[in-house]
Structures are given as C-alpha cells and as structure tokens.
Amino acid sequence: MSNRFDSYTAYSIGCAGVWGAILALGRRRLDAPTWRVLRLVCGGWWIGWTSATIARSGYPPAKPLTPTGARRLRNVSIVLVALGLANVARMMVTGKRLPTDSA
C-alpha cells in the first residue's frame, strides 16, 4: 500500500491539490494585480513540472542517494518548503484585498 502513494503520479496529484487550495484562497483574498501575479507563478511552476516530466521520460533515473546525501536533501527540502509556505502566508496576509462595499 505504501508503494501506491510513493509515485510520481501521487506527487503530481498532491501538487495539483495544493495549488488548487492556494489559488482558491488567493482568489477570495487578493486584488486583481496580486491575483494575476499568483496565477503567473502557478503557471510557471506547472511549466517547470511539465518540462521535468518530459525529461523523466528521456533520461535514466538518478543514482540512489547515500545516507548522508539523503539526510542533507531532507534538511534542505524542509527549509525550502517552510520558506515557500511562509512566503505564501505572507502574501495572503499582506496582499491587497478586494474592496468591500461599505453601505
């Protein structure tokens, strides 16, 4: 059962879900220019994902990591994911909001 979720397909589905949540939240909270930037960033990310997917079909898989390399990759990944999430949270909090009707 664990091999079923340890695949590129599961990774891709997870990425689509996370981007869907970010875009849904951004659509509700951000003004038009900031929303446009968020959509451009999302589109750029998906362009990168597509090129990586094409590259995966043409190149052999990488050599397995050593235990030291795996630990280093895990630590760097945790830091980069935390920075990315903090940046999304900052944009959602400080981004310009849609004007509200005050009547």
Secondary structure, DSSP 8 states (H G I E B T S, - for coil): -HHHHSSHHHHHHHHHHHHHHHHHHHHHH--HHHHHHHHHHHHHHHHHHHHHHHHHHHS-------HHHHHHHHHHHHHHHHHHHHHHHHHHHHS--------
